[in-house]
Amino acid sequence: MKPPNVLVTRHYASRVAWLLLACTLFVFPSLSYAAAGPLDLTLSLAGISSVVIFVLAYALVMSEELLHMRKSKPVLVAAGLIWALVAWVYVQAGMPEEAETAFRETLLEYAELLLFLLVAMTYINAMEERRVFDALRSWLVRKGFSYRTLFWITGVMAFGISAIANNMTTAMLMCAVVLKVAEGDNKFIGLCCVNVVVASNAGGAFSPFGDITTLMVWQAGQVPFEGFFALLIPAIVNFMVPAVIMNFFIVNRQPASLKENVWLKRGARRIIVLFLITVAISVLCHSILYLPPAMGMMFGLGLLQFFGYYLRRSLPRSLERKRERYSRRGDWKKLEQLGSVVPFDIFSRIARSEWDTLLFFYGVVMCVGGLGFMGYLSLLSETLYGSWNPVWANVVLGLISAVVDNIPVMFAVLSMAPDMSEGNWLLITLTAGVGGSLLSMGSAAGVALMGQARGIYTFAVHLRWVPAILLGYVASIAAHLWINAALF
């Protein structure tokens, strides 16, 4: 179910507003230096050069489809150049250890997130290889649901699954169901795709595992694990409001049920259980032992490796038992399928992780960290959180995340470390997570579906429903302010 890399890169390539924001940071007067180093470099040649380098790198990212160059390459080079400029200035000032310490701290933040995401991706890939998602899609296709029922089922399942799986994989799974069942009805498919994108983004907003931004906030210690569940009702509101409106525009039909049978591969259910155990261990490590969640996830990866070893060693005996059973039944179709069974390989699952995305994430984190150490993030912090009410600042940042990737936005906010209540940290988590639903290019889920349902789900199709989605955005914020008022 993985999309081609080009689908993922379009998600990041559309983020031109971040460039404009980065270009203008240094023009504001500095009154405080949150996340900044001892030297103010915002008006220095090194600082301005770093901003230009970052802008040029993102320009290359946006030109990826034209240049056929992976998006990670320019930001990796930009990160190296920015930190080289930082280090050169601090060496000249006789403080080389300051730059080294800042780089190591930023690198550690990335490393923790990298290991966490790598394990999560490996488990999702393992479940995909064991045909868990194919079996779910097959079950939905066989049921022959009406269009209205299918609309709600795919939306609700996208909301629920994206709380533990990434929103792009979830959205593509649901889109595959809709394309299969409603083939030829482009209007309904486009409507369902809009609903699935909104549901996938909303579902990831209330879970520490649902989105990279929620994971970043949790690992930074700004919100405890159980604290994110305060966003459950606002997230449901964000999904339900536009869904209810779109529901009235569905021409309800009863498509013919399709015959599609998919059998789970051996060990699929046990891998699901291992994933849930890994999540539980990660939470306990962070909540009770005060260790990074990545430690628990890496422990869970070890469990998966042991289980993979068991699957490989016991495969010959399992195949022999199944051959005898199917031969007695005369089930020649399943006997034929046994000939294509290959041993489970955990390292092939790790290799299939989105490495270009993970390396792009490194480049963004290190670039933003370097600019923050120079003093630019403190300027933005003073402008947004010093002059504005934090609630309004978080709402505006959520709107910006429709065109600016929410990863650098959230990393910038965490680097600024504004003095906010838990309610406001939850608010920026919510708005950064669901703000991307406003545009089809605003989230990885939307970009992936534009490629999967090419010509059916388009930017223009999504744009028609922006008023309804914006109403859901506002309603979810209002629900959070009302329900979680005690947290502000």
C-alpha positions, 0 to 999 in steps of 0.5 A: 500500500505504500505510495511512490516517493513522488506522492510523498514529496509533493506534500513537502514541495507545496510548502512555499509559505515556510520560505517566506516566513524564514526570510522575514524572521530577522526583521523583527526587533529582538527582546528575548532569546528563547532557544538562541545561543549566546551570540545574536547572529540574526543581522550578521552575514552568517545569519542572513547567509543561513536564511538564504541557504535554507530558502534555496534548499526549499526551492530545490525541494519544491522543484523535485518533480522537475529536477527528479532529485529526492527532497532529502538532498538539498536540506541535508546539504543546507543543514551542513552549511548552516551549522558550519557557518554557526561553528565558524562564527563561534570558533572565531569568538573563542567559544567552539564548545557552545556550537558543538553542544547545541548541535549535539542537543539538536541531533539527540532530539532527532535521533529519539524521533528517528528511532521511534518512527523507524520502529513504528514504520517497521511494524506497519510494514510487517502488518502490510506484508502479512496482508492485514490491510489487504484483508481489511479492504477485502472484508469491506469490499465483500459486504456491499455497503450502500454509498452512504454507509460506505462513506461513514465506515471509511471515514470512521475507520480512517479516524480510528486507524490513524490514531496508531498508523500514519495518516497516509497509509490509513487514507490510502487503504480507505481510498482503495476500498472506495475506488474498488466499490464505487468504480466509475462514480467519480463524484462519490469517490471525490467526496469520500476522499475529502472525508477520508483526508479530514478523518485521517488528520483528525484521528492522528491529533488526539494520539501521541502515536497518530502524527509526528507532531503529537509525538514531538510534543509528547517526547518534549514533555509538554503534554503527558501521554494521557493528556492527549486524550483530552483532544478526543472530542475536539478531534471527533468534532473536527471530523464530524462537522464536515462529514455531516454536511457532506452526507447530505450531498451523497446520492445513496446507491447500492453497489453490487458486492464484489467477491474478493477473498484475502487470507492473512499470512501466518503470524499476522495477528501475533504481530498486531499483538506485539505492536500493541505490547510495544506501544504499551512498553513505550508508554510505561518507559516514558511515564514510569521510568522517565526514559525516552519512548524510543527505548521502549520502541527499540525493545519492541523491535527486538521482540519483532525480530525474535518473532521473525526468527521463529517464523522463519525456523518454523516455516517448513513444518507449517507448510507441510502441515498446511499441505496435508490439510489442504490435500485432504480437503481438495483445496487446490487453490490454497495449495497453489498459493503455498508455492509462493510463500517466502520466509518473513524477513524483518530487515526487508521491512526496515529497508522499506521504511520511508528513508527519504522522508526520515532524512528530509526530517533530519535536514529540516530539524537541523536547519531549524535548530541552527536558525534557532541557535542563531536567534531567529526563533526567538524573534518569531516567538516574541512576535507571536507569543509576546505580542499576541494571545497564545490562543490566537497565535496557535490558531493562526499557526494551525491555518499556516500548517495548511500550506507550511509543513507541520513538522518544521512549524511544530519543531519551531514552536517547541524550540521557542518553548513559549510559556504556555499552559497545557491547554495551549500546548494541546491547542497547537497540537490540535491546530497543527494536526488538523489545519492541513485538512483545509487544502488537498496539498496540506497533508501527506494523506491528501497528497497521496490520494491525489496520486492514487485517485488521479483526476478524480480527487483533485485540488479543485474537488477538495477546495469546494468543501473548504467552507465545511472543513473550516467550520469543523476547524473552528468548531473543534477549537471551540470544543477544546476551549470549552471542554478543556477550559480548566487546562488553560 
